[in-house]
Amino acid sequence: MYVAVKDGKVLVAHREFDRVYDEALKKVGKGFVTGYVLSGEPFVL
Amino acid sequence: MFFRVSHLSSRLTYKIAETEFQPEVVEAVRKAYGLDIGKGCVYSVFVSFKAEGSWTDPFWMIYDTGAAVSLLPLRFFDILGVRRYAPIKLMGISSEMEIRARLTRARLRFIDAEGRKSPEIEAWVAIAERNDVPLIIGLKDVSDKHRFSTNPRLRRFYLTF
């Protein structure tokens, strides 16, 4: 599972990296973090 | 007057993240042993890449001491503006789990939650020809650039450059 996060808020979450990255890019342009999250892993920024 | 240029080492700090096991795993262990397997842990880091002369936003990647080379999803082929690569095949935990990838050079740096940055590192990275692979920092060209240490009591790990 991939997530894109900005200012502590999840912008997009999906199982395909490109979908998450491109949607986040479209939503906020820049300043977001994209990552691969294992089951139950806390995404701490 | 002479000035001496010295290399100041930087230490980046990361939390050791706890992970849940899949419910099927928890249940299988409970049935076989009568025990709660508890939680696992993962070392994750923020990494930024140099693309077209500037640094990307950070990516949250798994720091994997068992990975020979770093791995990225296919979308990175465009993000990094890759022009030259060697086509390769990567194998996972068995030879049946094979994926095609493009081995290329990338410039990257680590960043921690406090904004501390590592020096720039040039490394071989494998870009998978699919978008559902984990983002992994492997050892090739990375392990020889820093010291890795942990403090389990504080649940922290450190990369010192």
N, CA and C atoms of all chains as a GROMACS GRO file, in nm:
protein
  618
    1MET      N    1   0.084  -0.119   0.000
    1MET     CA    2   0.000   0.000   0.000
    1MET      C    3   0.089   0.125   0.000
    2TYR      N    4   0.055   0.217  -0.089
    2TYR     CA    5   0.129   0.344  -0.094
    2TYR      C    6   0.040   0.456  -0.040
    3VAL      N    7   0.103   0.554   0.022
    3VAL     CA    8   0.029   0.671   0.066
    3VAL      C    9   0.109   0.796   0.029
    4ALA      N   10   0.036   0.903   0.001
    4ALA     CA   11   0.099   1.034  -0.016
    4ALA      C   12   0.044   1.120   0.098
    5VAL      N   13   0.135   1.188   0.166
    5VAL     CA   14   0.097   1.265   0.286
    5VAL      C   15   0.152   1.406   0.277
    6LYS      N   16   0.069   1.502   0.320
    6LYS     CA   17   0.119   1.641   0.331
    6LYS      C   18   0.063   1.701   0.459
    7ASP      N   19   0.148   1.766   0.536
    7ASP     CA   20   0.108   1.830   0.662
    7ASP      C   21   0.029   1.735   0.751
    8GLY      N   22   0.071   1.610   0.756
    8GLY     CA   23   0.008   1.512   0.844
    8GLY      C   24  -0.123   1.456   0.792
    9LYS      N   25  -0.165   1.497   0.672
    9LYS     CA   26  -0.290   1.446   0.616
    9LYS      C   27  -0.264   1.357   0.496
   10VAL      N   28  -0.336   1.246   0.491
   10VAL     CA   29  -0.322   1.154   0.378
   10VAL      C   30  -0.395   1.210   0.257
   11LEU      N   31  -0.321   1.230   0.149
   11LEU     CA   32  -0.380   1.283   0.026
   11LEU      C   33  -0.440   1.172  -0.059
   12VAL      N   34  -0.365   1.063  -0.072
   12VAL     CA   35  -0.406   0.949  -0.154
   12VAL      C   36  -0.350   0.822  -0.094
   13ALA      N   37  -0.422   0.713  -0.105
   13ALA     CA   38  -0.371   0.582  -0.067
   13ALA      C   39  -0.420   0.480  -0.169
   14HIS      N   40  -0.329   0.398  -0.218
   14HIS     CA   41  -0.365   0.298  -0.320
   14HIS      C   42  -0.253   0.196  -0.328
   15ARG      N   43  -0.280   0.084  -0.399
   15ARG     CA   44  -0.178  -0.020  -0.408
   15ARG      C   45  -0.081  -0.001  -0.526
   16GLU      N   46  -0.107   0.100  -0.610
   16GLU     CA   47  -0.016   0.129  -0.721
   16GLU      C   48   0.055   0.262  -0.695
   17PHE      N   49   0.186   0.259  -0.701
   17PHE     CA   50   0.263   0.379  -0.670
   17PHE      C   51   0.231   0.496  -0.764
   18ASP      N   52   0.224   0.469  -0.893
   18ASP     CA   53   0.206   0.578  -0.990
   18ASP      C   54   0.074   0.652  -0.968
   19ARG      N   55  -0.030   0.577  -0.932
   19ARG     CA   56  -0.159   0.640  -0.909
   19ARG      C   57  -0.152   0.735  -0.788
   20VAL      N   58  -0.087   0.691  -0.683
   20VAL     CA   59  -0.074   0.773  -0.563
   20VAL      C   60   0.010   0.898  -0.591
   21TYR      N   61   0.124   0.878  -0.654
   21TYR     CA   62   0.214   0.989  -0.681
   21TYR      C   63   0.149   1.092  -0.774
   22ASP      N   64   0.087   1.045  -0.882
   22ASP     CA   65   0.029   1.137  -0.980
   22ASP      C   66  -0.092   1.211  -0.924
   23GLU      N   67  -0.173   1.143  -0.846
   23GLU     CA   68  -0.290   1.212  -0.786
   23GLU      C   69  -0.246   1.318  -0.686
   24ALA      N   70  -0.145   1.286  -0.608
   24ALA     CA   71  -0.093   1.384  -0.510
   24ALA      C   72  -0.032   1.504  -0.582
   25LEU      N   73   0.039   1.473  -0.690
   25LEU     CA   74   0.100   1.580  -0.770
   25LEU      C   75  -0.008   1.673  -0.825
   26LYS      N   76  -0.117   1.614  -0.871
   26LYS     CA   77  -0.226   1.692  -0.927
   26LYS      C   78  -0.296   1.775  -0.818
   27LYS      N   79  -0.307   1.715  -0.698
   27LYS     CA   80  -0.378   1.783  -0.589
   27LYS      C   81  -0.299   1.900  -0.530
   28VAL      N   82  -0.173   1.876  -0.500
   28VAL     CA   83  -0.097   1.978  -0.425
   28VAL      C   84   0.031   2.027  -0.493
   29GLY      N   85   0.069   1.963  -0.603
   29GLY     CA   86   0.188   2.009  -0.675
   29GLY      C   87   0.318   1.962  -0.616
   30LYS      N   88   0.351   2.007  -0.495
   30LYS     CA   89   0.475   1.962  -0.431
   30LYS      C   90   0.463   1.972  -0.279
   31GLY      N   91   0.569   1.931  -0.211
   31GLY     CA   92   0.570   1.939  -0.064
   31GLY      C   93   0.501   1.821   0.002
   32PHE      N   94   0.490   1.709  -0.069
   32PHE     CA   95   0.429   1.591  -0.009
   32PHE      C   96   0.528   1.475  -0.006
   33VAL      N   97   0.500   1.380   0.080
   33VAL     CA   98   0.585   1.261   0.094
   33VAL      C   99   0.506   1.141   0.044
   34THR      N  100   0.569   1.059  -0.040
   34THR     CA  101   0.504   0.937  -0.087
   34THR      C  102   0.583   0.819  -0.033
   35GLY      N  103   0.512   0.718   0.013
   35GLY     CA  104   0.584   0.605   0.070
   35GLY      C  105   0.510   0.475   0.060
   36TYR      N  106   0.586   0.370   0.080
   36TYR     CA  107   0.531   0.235   0.083
   36TYR      C  108   0.510   0.200   0.229
   37VAL      N  109   0.389   0.163   0.263
   37VAL     CA  110   0.357   0.137   0.402
   37VAL      C  111   0.318  -0.009   0.420
   38LEU      N  112   0.387  -0.075   0.510
   38LEU     CA  113   0.353  -0.213   0.541
   38LEU      C  114   0.228  -0.215   0.626
   39SER      N  115   0.165  -0.328   0.634
   39SER     CA  116   0.043  -0.342   0.713
   39SER      C  117   0.064  -0.294   0.856
   40GLY      N  118  -0.014  -0.194   0.896
   40GLY     CA  119  -0.009  -0.149   1.035
   40GLY      C  120   0.102  -0.054   1.069
   41GLU      N  121   0.188  -0.026   0.970
   41GLU     CA  122   0.301   0.062   0.998
   41GLU      C  123   0.253   0.206   1.020
   42PRO      N  124   0.288   0.266   1.131
   42PRO     CA  125   0.248   0.406   1.150
   42PRO      C  126   0.331   0.497   1.059
   43PHE      N  127   0.264   0.586   0.992
   43PHE     CA  128   0.334   0.676   0.901
   43PHE      C  129   0.359   0.805   0.978
   44VAL      N  130   0.476   0.815   1.038
   44VAL     CA  131   0.506   0.926   1.128
   44VAL      C  132   0.589   1.031   1.057
   45LEU      N  133   0.540   1.154   1.056
   45LEU     CA  134   0.617   1.262   0.992
   45LEU      C  135   0.665   1.361   1.097
   46MET      N  136   4.652   3.393   0.564
   46MET     CA  137   4.574   3.311   0.656
   46MET      C  138   4.525   3.187   0.582
   47PHE      N  139   4.535   3.074   0.650
   47PHE     CA  140   4.490   2.949   0.588
   47PHE      C  141   4.368   2.897   0.660
   48PHE      N  142   4.278   2.848   0.583
   48PHE     CA  143   4.159   2.784   0.640
   48PHE      C  144   4.166   2.635   0.613
   49ARG      N  145   4.126   2.562   0.709
   49ARG     CA  146   4.127   2.418   0.693
   49ARG      C  147   3.983   2.370   0.673
   50VAL      N  148   3.961   2.299   0.567
   50VAL     CA  149   3.827   2.247   0.541
   50VAL      C  150   3.816   2.109   0.604
   51SER      N  151   3.726   2.095   0.696
   51SER     CA  152   3.711   1.964   0.760
   51SER      C  153   3.572   1.908   0.729
   52HIS      N  154   3.566   1.776   0.724
   52HIS     CA  155   3.437   1.712   0.700
   52HIS      C  156   3.366   1.692   0.833
   53LEU      N  157   3.252   1.756   0.849
   53LEU     CA  158   3.174   1.738   0.971
   53LEU      C  159   3.076   1.624   0.948
   54SER      N  160   3.079   1.526   1.036
   54SER     CA  161   2.988   1.414   1.016
   54SER      C  162   2.848   1.455   1.062
   55SER      N  163   2.750   1.398   0.999
   55SER     CA  164   2.613   1.427   1.039
   55SER      C  165   2.544   1.296   1.076
   56ARG      N  166   2.463   1.302   1.181
   56ARG     CA  167   2.391   1.183   1.224
   56ARG      C  168   2.242   1.205   1.206
   57LEU      N  169   2.183   1.120   1.127
   57LEU     CA  170   2.038   1.128   1.103
   57LEU      C  171   1.969   1.026   1.194
   58THR      N  172   1.856   1.067   1.250
   58THR     CA  173   1.784   0.984   1.347
   58THR      C  174   1.646   0.946   1.294
   59TYR      N  175   1.612   0.819   1.309
   59TYR     CA  176   1.480   0.771   1.265
   59TYR      C  177   1.417   0.685   1.373
   60LYS      N  178   1.285   0.687   1.379
   60LYS     CA  179   1.213   0.598   1.470
   60LYS      C  180   1.207   0.458   1.410
   61ILE      N  181   1.219   0.358   1.494
   61ILE     CA  182   1.196   0.220   1.449
   61ILE      C  183   1.045   0.199   1.454
   62ALA      N  184   0.987   0.178   1.336
   62ALA     CA  185   0.840   0.167   1.328
   62ALA      C  186   0.794   0.025   1.360
   63GLU      N  187   0.685   0.016   1.432
   63GLU     CA  188   0.625  -0.115   1.461
   63GLU      C  189   0.525  -0.148   1.352
   64THR      N  190   0.518  -0.274   1.315
   64THR     CA  191   0.420  -0.317   1.214
   64THR      C  192   0.337  -0.432   1.269
   65GLU      N  193   0.215  -0.437   1.222
   65GLU     CA  194   0.127  -0.549   1.256
   65GLU      C  195   0.154  -0.662   1.156
   66PHE      N  196   0.146  -0.785   1.201
   66PHE     CA  197   0.149  -0.896   1.107
   66PHE      C  198   0.010  -0.912   1.046
   67GLN      N  199   0.006  -0.974   0.929
   67GLN     CA  200  -0.123  -0.999   0.864
   67GLN      C  201  -0.210  -1.082   0.958
   68PRO      N  202  -0.343  -1.058   0.957
   68PRO     CA  203  -0.433  -1.133   1.046
   68PRO      C  204  -0.420  -1.285   1.032
   69GLU      N  205  -0.394  -1.333   0.908
   69GLU     CA  206  -0.379  -1.478   0.887
   69GLU      C  207  -0.256  -1.531   0.962
   70VAL      N  208  -0.150  -1.450   0.966
   70VAL     CA  209  -0.028  -1.491   1.036
   70VAL      C  210  -0.054  -1.497   1.186
   71VAL      N  211  -0.120  -1.393   1.237
   71VAL     CA  212  -0.152  -1.386   1.380
   71VAL      C  213  -0.235  -1.509   1.420
   72GLU      N  214  -0.333  -1.540   1.335
   72GLU     CA  215  -0.422  -1.652   1.365
   72GLU      C  216  -0.349  -1.786   1.357
   73ALA      N  217  -0.264  -1.802   1.256
   73ALA     CA  218  -0.190  -1.927   1.239
   73ALA      C  219  -0.097  -1.952   1.357
   74VAL      N  220  -0.033  -1.849   1.405
   74VAL     CA  221   0.058  -1.862   1.521
   74VAL      C  222  -0.021  -1.893   1.647
   75ARG      N  223  -0.135  -1.827   1.658
   75ARG     CA  224  -0.219  -1.852   1.776
   75ARG      C  225  -0.266  -1.998   1.780
   76LYS      N  226  -0.304  -2.049   1.662
   76LYS     CA  227  -0.351  -2.188   1.654
   76LYS      C  228  -0.238  -2.287   1.684
   77ALA      N  229  -0.122  -2.263   1.623
   77ALA     CA  230  -0.012  -2.359   1.635
   77ALA      C  231   0.060  -2.353   1.768
   78TYR      N  232   0.074  -2.231   1.824
   78TYR     CA  233   0.154  -2.213   1.946
   78TYR      C  234   0.075  -2.164   2.067
   79GLY      N  235  -0.048  -2.116   2.039
   79GLY     CA  236  -0.124  -2.058   2.150
   79GLY      C  237  -0.065  -1.927   2.198
   80LEU      N  238   0.011  -1.862   2.110
   80LEU     CA  239   0.078  -1.737   2.148
   80LEU      C  240   0.036  -1.623   2.057
   81ASP      N  241   0.049  -1.502   2.111
   81ASP     CA  242   0.031  -1.382   2.030
   81ASP      C  243   0.169  -1.345   1.974
   82ILE      N  244   0.182  -1.342   1.842
   82ILE     CA  245   0.314  -1.316   1.783
   82ILE      C  246   0.362  -1.173   1.810
   83GLY      N  247   0.271  -1.085   1.847
   83GLY     CA  248   0.311  -0.947   1.876
   83GLY      C  249   0.335  -0.867   1.749
   84LYS      N  250   0.421  -0.769   1.760
   84LYS     CA  251   0.444  -0.680   1.646
   84LYS      C  252   0.582  -0.702   1.586
   85GLY      N  253   0.592  -0.666   1.458
   85GLY     CA  254   0.722  -0.666   1.392
   85GLY      C  255   0.777  -0.524   1.392
   86CYS      N  256   0.891  -0.506   1.330
   86CYS     CA  257   0.942  -0.369   1.319
   86CYS      C  258   1.006  -0.351   1.182
   87VAL      N  259   1.017  -0.227   1.142
   87VAL     CA  260   1.076  -0.196   1.012
   87VAL      C  261   1.158  -0.068   1.024
   88TYR      N  262   1.268  -0.066   0.952
   88TYR     CA  263   1.351   0.055   0.946
   88TYR      C  264   1.310   0.131   0.821
   89SER      N  265   1.253   0.248   0.839
   89SER     CA  266   1.213   0.331   0.724
   89SER      C  267   1.284   0.465   0.728
   90VAL      N  268   1.313   0.516   0.610
   90VAL     CA  269   1.388   0.642   0.600
   90VAL      C  270   1.325   0.732   0.494
   91PHE      N  271   1.354   0.860   0.501
   91PHE     CA  272   1.315   0.953   0.396
   91PHE      C  273   1.433   0.969   0.301
   92VAL      N  274   1.404   0.959   0.171
   92VAL     CA  275   1.509   0.973   0.070
   92VAL      C  276   1.460   1.066  -0.040
   93SER      N  277   1.548   1.157  -0.078
   93SER     CA  278   1.518   1.248  -0.188
   93SER      C  279   1.613   1.216  -0.304
   94PHE      N  280   1.565   1.234  -0.427
   94PHE     CA  281   1.647   1.203  -0.544
   94PHE      C  282   1.672   1.330  -0.625
   95LYS      N  283   1.788   1.333  -0.687
   95LYS     CA  284   1.817   1.448  -0.774
   95LYS      C  285   1.763   1.417  -0.914
   96ALA      N  286   1.675   1.504  -0.961
   96ALA     CA  287   1.615   1.484  -1.092
   96ALA      C  288   1.620   1.615  -1.168
   97GLU      N  289   1.681   1.610  -1.284
   97GLU     CA  290   1.692   1.731  -1.368
   97GLU      C  291   1.755   1.846  -1.288
   98GLY      N  292   1.853   1.816  -1.206
   98GLY     CA  293   1.928   1.919  -1.134
   98GLY      C  294   1.869   1.966  -1.003
   99SER      N  295   1.748   1.924  -0.967
   99SER     CA  296   1.693   1.965  -0.839
   99SER      C  297   1.645   1.842  -0.760
  100TRP      N  298   1.623   1.863  -0.631
  100TRP     CA  299   1.586   1.752  -0.544
  100TRP      C  300   1.435   1.730  -0.542
  101THR      N  301   1.396   1.605  -0.546
  101THR     CA  302   1.253   1.571  -0.538
  101THR      C  303   1.206   1.588  -0.393
  102ASP      N  304   1.074   1.589  -0.376
  102ASP     CA  305   1.019   1.574  -0.242
  102ASP      C  306   1.065   1.438  -0.187
  103PRO      N  307   1.070   1.425  -0.055
  103PRO     CA  308   1.118   1.298   0.001
  103PRO      C  309   1.021   1.181  -0.021
  104PHE      N  310   1.081   1.064  -0.032
  104PHE     CA  311   1.004   0.940  -0.040
  104PHE      C  312   1.032   0.858   0.086
  105TRP      N  313   0.929   0.792   0.133
  105TRP     CA  314   0.937   0.710   0.254
  105TRP      C  315   0.977   0.571   0.208
  106MET      N  316   1.098   0.525   0.240
  106MET     CA  317   1.150   0.399   0.186
  106MET      C  318   1.192   0.304   0.296
  107ILE      N  319   1.185   0.178   0.267
  107ILE     CA  320   1.230   0.076   0.363
  107ILE      C  321   1.381   0.063   0.353
  108TYR      N  322   1.448   0.076   0.466
  108TYR     CA  323   1.593   0.059   0.473
  108TYR      C  324   1.617  -0.090   0.497
  109ASP      N  325   1.663  -0.159   0.392
  109ASP     CA  326   1.666  -0.305   0.394
  109ASP      C  327   1.811  -0.355   0.388
  110THR      N  328   1.863  -0.400   0.502
  110THR     CA  329   2.001  -0.447   0.504
  110THR      C  330   2.016  -0.582   0.433
  111GLY      N  331   1.903  -0.641   0.392
  111GLY     CA  332   1.909  -0.766   0.318
  111GLY      C  333   1.895  -0.748   0.168
  112ALA      N  334   1.885  -0.623   0.125
  112ALA     CA  335   1.869  -0.596  -0.019
  112ALA      C  336   2.003  -0.556  -0.079
  113ALA      N  337   2.042  -0.623  -0.186
  113ALA     CA  338   2.172  -0.594  -0.248
  113ALA      C  339   2.170  -0.458  -0.317
  114VAL      N  340   2.054  -0.422  -0.372
  114VAL     CA  341   2.046  -0.297  -0.448
  114VAL      C  342   1.911  -0.230  -0.418
  115SER      N  343   1.907  -0.099  -0.433
  115SER     CA  344   1.782  -0.026  -0.408
  115SER      C  345   1.680  -0.056  -0.518
  116LEU      N  346   1.553  -0.047  -0.481
  116LEU     CA  347   1.446  -0.080  -0.574
  116LEU      C  348   1.341   0.031  -0.574
  117LEU      N  349   1.295   0.066  -0.694
  117LEU     CA  350   1.194   0.171  -0.709
  117LEU      C  351   1.087   0.126  -0.807
  118PRO      N  352   0.965   0.178  -0.794
  118PRO     CA  353   0.860   0.147  -0.890
  118PRO      C  354   0.885   0.214  -1.025
  119LEU      N  355   0.818   0.164  -1.127
  119LEU     CA  356   0.837   0.210  -1.265
  119LEU      C  357   0.822   0.361  -1.284
  120ARG      N  358   0.733   0.423  -1.210
  120ARG     CA  359   0.709   0.568  -1.227
  120ARG      C  360   0.837   0.649  -1.211
  121PHE      N  361   0.934   0.594  -1.138
  121PHE     CA  362   1.061   0.665  -1.118
  121PHE      C  363   1.141   0.680  -1.247
  122PHE      N  364   1.110   0.599  -1.344
  122PHE     CA  365   1.181   0.610  -1.472
  122PHE      C  366   1.162   0.752  -1.528
  123ASP      N  367   1.042   0.804  -1.514
  123ASP     CA  368   1.014   0.941  -1.559
  123ASP      C  369   1.054   1.044  -1.454
  124ILE      N  370   1.027   1.014  -1.327
  124ILE     CA  371   1.060   1.110  -1.220
  124ILE      C  372   1.208   1.145  -1.225
  125LEU      N  373   1.292   1.044  -1.246
  125LEU     CA  374   1.437   1.068  -1.247
  125LEU      C  375   1.489   1.107  -1.385
  126GLY      N  376   1.404   1.100  -1.486
  126GLY     CA  377   1.448   1.134  -1.621
  126GLY      C  378   1.558   1.041  -1.670
  127VAL      N  379   1.539   0.912  -1.649
  127VAL     CA  380   1.643   0.814  -1.684
  127VAL      C  381   1.661   0.807  -1.836
  128ARG      N  382   1.788   0.814  -1.878
  128ARG     CA  383   1.816   0.805  -2.021
  128ARG      C  384   1.896   0.680  -2.056
  129ARG      N  385   1.965   0.628  -1.956
  129ARG     CA  386   2.052   0.513  -1.982
  129ARG      C  387   2.030   0.410  -1.873
  130TYR      N  388   2.018   0.284  -1.913
  130TYR     CA  389   1.997   0.179  -1.813
  130TYR      C  390   2.038   0.043  -1.868
  131ALA      N  391   2.058  -0.050  -1.777
  131ALA     CA  392   2.086  -0.189  -1.815
  131ALA      C  393   1.963  -0.273  -1.779
  132PRO      N  394   1.905  -0.344  -1.876
  132PRO     CA  395   1.789  -0.429  -1.843
  132PRO      C  396   1.833  -0.551  -1.762
  133ILE      N  397   1.763  -0.576  -1.653
  133ILE     CA  398   1.800  -0.688  -1.566
  133ILE      C  399   1.674  -0.761  -1.520
  134LYS      N  400   1.694  -0.875  -1.456
  134LYS     CA  401   1.585  -0.946  -1.389
  134LYS      C  402   1.621  -0.959  -1.242
  135LEU      N  403   1.524  -0.931  -1.157
  135LEU     CA  404   1.546  -0.942  -1.012
  135LEU      C  405   1.467  -1.060  -0.960
  136MET      N  406   1.528  -1.131  -0.866
  136MET     CA  407   1.458  -1.243  -0.804
  136MET      C  408   1.431  -1.213  -0.658
  137GLY      N  409   1.315  -1.258  -0.611
  137GLY     CA  410   1.278  -1.236  -0.471
  137GLY      C  411   1.321  -1.352  -0.386
  138ILE      N  412   1.230  -1.397  -0.302
  138ILE     CA  413   1.266  -1.503  -0.210
  138ILE      C  414   1.269  -1.640  -0.277
  139SER      N  415   1.219  -1.648  -0.400
  139SER     CA  416   1.235  -1.772  -0.476
  139SER      C  417   1.253  -1.735  -0.622
  140SER      N  418   1.307  -1.829  -0.700
  140SER     CA  419   1.335  -1.800  -0.841
  140SER      C  420   1.207  -1.782  -0.922
  141GLU      N  421   1.094  -1.827  -0.867
  141GLU     CA  422   0.967  -1.810  -0.938
  141GLU      C  423   0.916  -1.665  -0.931
  142MET      N  424   0.966  -1.591  -0.833
  142MET     CA  425   0.924  -1.452  -0.818
  142MET      C  426   1.026  -1.362  -0.885
  143GLU      N  427   1.012  -1.351  -1.015
  143GLU     CA  428   1.110  -1.275  -1.092
  143GLU      C  429   1.043  -1.151  -1.151
  144ILE      N  430   1.109  -1.037  -1.140
  144ILE     CA  431   1.055  -0.918  -1.205
  144ILE      C  432   1.163  -0.854  -1.292
  145ARG      N  433   1.118  -0.794  -1.400
  145ARG     CA  434   1.212  -0.725  -1.488
  145ARG      C  435   1.233  -0.583  -1.435
  146ALA      N  436   1.354  -0.535  -1.451
  146ALA     CA  437   1.387  -0.402  -1.397
  146ALA      C  438   1.493  -0.336  -1.484
  147ARG      N  439   1.513  -0.208  -1.459
  147ARG     CA  440   1.613  -0.131  -1.532
  147ARG      C  441   1.714  -0.075  -1.431
  148LEU      N  442   1.836  -0.119  -1.445
  148LEU     CA  443   1.940  -0.077  -1.350
  148LEU      C  444   2.003   0.052  -1.400
  149THR      N  445   2.001   0.154  -1.314
  149THR     CA  446   2.051   0.284  -1.357
  149THR      C  447   2.123   0.354  -1.242
  150ARG      N  448   2.185   0.465  -1.273
  150ARG     CA  449   2.253   0.544  -1.170
  150ARG      C  450   2.158   0.653  -1.121
  151ALA      N  451   2.161   0.678  -0.990
  151ALA     CA  452   2.077   0.784  -0.935
  151ALA      C  453   2.155   0.858  -0.827
  152ARG      N  454   2.121   0.984  -0.810
  152ARG     CA  455   2.180   1.063  -0.700
  152ARG      C  456   2.073   1.080  -0.594
  153LEU      N  457   2.109   1.049  -0.473
  153LEU     CA  458   2.009   1.053  -0.365
  153LEU      C  459   2.071   1.107  -0.237
  154ARG      N  460   1.984   1.144  -0.146
  154ARG     CA  461   2.031   1.182  -0.012
  154ARG      C  462   1.923   1.145   0.089
  155PHE      N  463   1.969   1.112   0.208
  155PHE     CA  464   1.877   1.080   0.317
  155PHE      C  465   1.840   1.208   0.390
  156ILE      N  466   1.718   1.209   0.444
  156ILE     CA  467   1.670   1.322   0.524
  156ILE      C  468   1.601   1.262   0.646
  157ASP      N  469   1.620   1.323   0.762
  157ASP     CA  470   1.544   1.273   0.878
  157ASP      C  471   1.432   1.370   0.914
  158ALA      N  472   1.356   1.334   1.018
  158ALA     CA  473   1.238   1.413   1.054
  158ALA      C  474   1.274   1.554   1.100
  159GLU      N  475   1.400   1.573   1.142
  159GLU     CA  476   1.444   1.707   1.183
  159GLU      C  477   1.498   1.789   1.065
  160GLY      N  478   1.496   1.729   0.948
  160GLY     CA  479   1.543   1.800   0.829
  160GLY      C  480   1.692   1.788   0.805
  161ARG      N  481   1.760   1.707   0.886
  161ARG     CA  482   1.904   1.687   0.862
  161ARG      C  483   1.922   1.605   0.735
  162LYS      N  484   2.023   1.642   0.658
  162LYS     CA  485   2.045   1.575   0.529
  162LYS      C  486   2.182   1.508   0.525
  163SER      N  487   2.187   1.396   0.456
  163SER     CA  488   2.314   1.328   0.433
  163SER      C  489   2.384   1.395   0.316
  164PRO      N  490   2.512   1.367   0.298
  164PRO     CA  491   2.575   1.411   0.172
  164PRO      C  492   2.509   1.339   0.055
  165GLU      N  493   2.528   1.394  -0.063
  165GLU     CA  494   2.473   1.332  -0.184
  165GLU      C  495   2.545   1.199  -0.211
  166ILE      N  496   2.468   1.100  -0.250
  166ILE     CA  497   2.524   0.968  -0.279
  166ILE      C  498   2.486   0.930  -0.421
  167GLU      N  499   2.582   0.882  -0.498
  167GLU     CA  500   2.549   0.830  -0.631
  167GLU      C  501   2.544   0.678  -0.621
  168ALA      N  502   2.434   0.620  -0.661
  168ALA     CA  503   2.415   0.476  -0.638
  168ALA      C  504   2.345   0.409  -0.755
  169TRP      N  505   2.371   0.281  -0.771
  169TRP     CA  506   2.294   0.199  -0.864
  169TRP      C  507   2.157   0.175  -0.802
  170VAL      N  508   2.053   0.194  -0.879
  170VAL     CA  509   1.918   0.160  -0.832
  170VAL      C  510   1.848   0.080  -0.942
  171ALA      N  511   1.763  -0.011  -0.901
  171ALA     CA  512   1.686  -0.090  -0.997
  171ALA      C  513   1.544  -0.034  -1.001
  172ILE      N  514   1.500   0.005  -1.120
  172ILE     CA  515   1.363   0.053  -1.137
  172ILE      C  516   1.281  -0.061  -1.197
  173ALA      N  517   1.187  -0.112  -1.119
  173ALA     CA  518   1.107  -0.226  -1.163
  173ALA      C  519   1.018  -0.186  -1.280
  174GLU      N  520   0.983  -0.281  -1.363
  174GLU     CA  521   0.892  -0.251  -1.474
  174GLU      C  522   0.747  -0.272  -1.430
  175ARG      N  523   0.719  -0.235  -1.308
  175ARG     CA  524   0.584  -0.239  -1.254
  175ARG      C  525   0.576  -0.141  -1.137
  176ASN      N  526   0.453  -0.104  -1.103
  176ASN     CA  527   0.436   0.003  -1.003
  176ASN      C  528   0.391  -0.045  -0.866
  177ASP      N  529   0.394  -0.177  -0.843
  177ASP     CA  530   0.346  -0.226  -0.713
  177ASP      C  531   0.458  -0.288  -0.629
  178VAL      N  532   0.581  -0.244  -0.652
  178VAL     CA  533   0.691  -0.295  -0.570
  178VAL      C  534   0.721  -0.195  -0.458
  179PRO      N  535   0.774  -0.241  -0.346
  179PRO     CA  536   0.808  -0.149  -0.237
  179PRO      C  537   0.923  -0.057  -0.276
  180LEU      N  538   0.931   0.057  -0.210
  180LEU     CA  539   1.046   0.145  -0.228
  180LEU      C  540   1.151   0.101  -0.127
  181ILE      N  541   1.262   0.050  -0.179
  181ILE     CA  542   1.363  -0.010  -0.090
  181ILE      C  543   1.499   0.055  -0.109
  182ILE      N  544   1.561   0.088   0.002
  182ILE     CA  545   1.700   0.131  -0.001
  182ILE      C  546   1.785   0.008   0.028
  183GLY      N  547   1.863  -0.033  -0.072
  183GLY     CA  548   1.951  -0.148  -0.057
  183GLY      C  549   2.094  -0.105  -0.028
  184LEU      N  550   2.183  -0.202  -0.024
  184LEU     CA  551   2.318  -0.174   0.024
  184LEU      C  552   2.415  -0.119  -0.082
  185LYS      N  553   2.391  -0.153  -0.210
  185LYS     CA  554   2.486  -0.115  -0.313
  185LYS      C  555   2.510   0.037  -0.316
  186ASP      N  556   2.636   0.076  -0.298
  186ASP     CA  557   2.680   0.216  -0.300
  186ASP      C  558   2.628   0.299  -0.182
  187VAL      N  559   2.554   0.237  -0.093
  187VAL     CA  560   2.498   0.309   0.022
  187VAL      C  561   2.566   0.263   0.152
  188SER      N  562   2.583   0.132   0.165
  188SER     CA  563   2.635   0.078   0.291
  188SER      C  564   2.777   0.127   0.322
  189ASP      N  565   2.854   0.159   0.220
  189ASP     CA  566   2.991   0.203   0.244
  189ASP      C  567   3.002   0.354   0.263
  190LYS      N  568   2.888   0.422   0.274
  190LYS     CA  569   2.890   0.568   0.290
  190LYS      C  570   2.851   0.612   0.431
  191HIS      N  571   2.810   0.518   0.515
  191HIS     CA  572   2.764   0.559   0.648
  191HIS      C  573   2.778   0.446   0.748
  192ARG      N  574   2.763   0.483   0.874
  192ARG     CA  575   2.755   0.383   0.980
  192ARG      C  576   2.610   0.369   1.021
  193PHE      N  577   2.570   0.247   1.048
  193PHE     CA  578   2.433   0.219   1.089
  193PHE      C  579   2.434   0.172   1.233
  194SER      N  580   2.352   0.231   1.318
  194SER     CA  581   2.346   0.186   1.458
  194SER      C  582   2.204   0.200   1.509
  195THR      N  583   2.175   0.126   1.613
  195THR     CA  584   2.040   0.130   1.668
  195THR      C  585   2.044   0.148   1.820
  196ASN      N  586   1.936   0.199   1.873
  196ASN     CA  587   1.916   0.202   2.017
  196ASN      C  588   1.777   0.143   2.043
  197PRO      N  589   1.769   0.012   2.064
  197PRO     CA  590   1.637  -0.052   2.080
  197PRO      C  591   1.559   0.005   2.197
  198ARG      N  592   1.629   0.048   2.302
  198ARG     CA  593   1.559   0.102   2.419
  198ARG      C  594   1.481   0.229   2.383
  199LEU      N  595   1.544   0.314   2.302
  199LEU     CA  596   1.477   0.438   2.259
  199LEU      C  597   1.394   0.417   2.132
  200ARG      N  598   1.402   0.296   2.077
  200ARG     CA  599   1.334   0.263   1.951
  200ARG      C  600   1.376   0.361   1.840
  201ARG      N  601   1.506   0.380   1.830
  201ARG     CA  602   1.561   0.469   1.728
  201ARG      C  603   1.673   0.396   1.654
  202PHE      N  604   1.695   0.437   1.528
  202PHE     CA  605   1.818   0.395   1.461
  202PHE      C  606   1.883   0.518   1.397
  203TYR      N  607   2.011   0.504   1.370
  203TYR     CA  608   2.090   0.621   1.331
  203TYR      C  609   2.176   0.590   1.208
  204LEU      N  610   2.183   0.685   1.118
  204LEU     CA  611   2.273   0.677   1.004
  204LEU      C  612   2.373   0.791   1.020
  205THR      N  613   2.500   0.755   1.033
  205THR     CA  614   2.603   0.858   1.052
  205THR      C  615   2.692   0.866   0.929
  206PHE      N  616   2.697   0.984   0.872
  206PHE     CA  617   2.775   1.006   0.749
  206PHE      C  618   2.901   1.085   0.778
   0.00000   0.00000   0.00000
